[in-house]
Amino acid sequence: MNFNYMNWTPENYYFTKLNSDELPELIHFYLVTTQVHYKLDEYSEQDYQMDYESLIGEDRVFFDQSIYYVLRSRKDNGIHASIRITYWDKETCLPIQKLFDIKTEDLLISGIDNFWHIGRFVISGKIIGNRINILKKMLFDAFYGPYSLGSGLIIAECDRKVVNTLRKLEIESYQLGDPIIYFYSETLPIYIRSQWLEAFIQKNTLSQFSNGNDIDIRKFMAMSKDMLLDSKNSLL
């Protein structure tokens, strides 16, 4: 069946993906946006450097197994929104495990083949119009791969307000433990089963799908095959 996809794009901005050498720019955007959003007047240069080193260390570990979707300004090419989806190898320690003391075996639910981690989700407060459509587009791109590959579990440490927003978009989640304050907000350990994304994906495909989504699926399928091969070889 052929669809007449709209390939929606916001005025004055464009969607693209992040290269590894752009990671410092992304982490800076993430920290500055967080500082402004939470009005952290006493956020010192030392605080910034500590947070920067921590976050960029995480992202360098996960970059090759991830796709970063970013929204850039047509005026100056600056980043104004971001989200990262990672295909998890089930071995590398996830941030959620460190923060909430969650063991790997607690995440490896029976019957699940594909495991994911989502993070770096932020939209600049400087964007006035189209915020809901930008939100939907970022989430659609990040969730399309996990939904399409099926039998998946998306793991995240997530701001409570974001969890509530996901629910309004018909995306349910399961809370794995008690919340903590992380990066100045109430943060929950959650997971989302890939089948719980169906209503959201189906409702937004006509307006948000692009050919890039199919390219991303092929990339993640290749990752899955490589990880499976590595797992078999390690047992020999």
Buried (B, 14 or more C-beta within 10 A) or exposed (E): EEEEBEEBBBEEBEBBEBEEEBBEBBBBBBBBBBBEBEEBEEBEEEEBEEBBEEBBEBBEBBBEBBBBBBBBBEEEEBBBBBBBBBBBBEEBEBBBBEBBEBEBEEBEEEEBEBBBBBBBBBBBEEBEEBBEBBBBBBBBBBBBBBBBBEEBBBBBBBBBEBBEBBEEBBBBBEEBBEBEEBBBBEBBBBBBBBEBBEEBBEBBBEBBBBEBBEEBBEBBBEBBEEBEEEEEEEEE
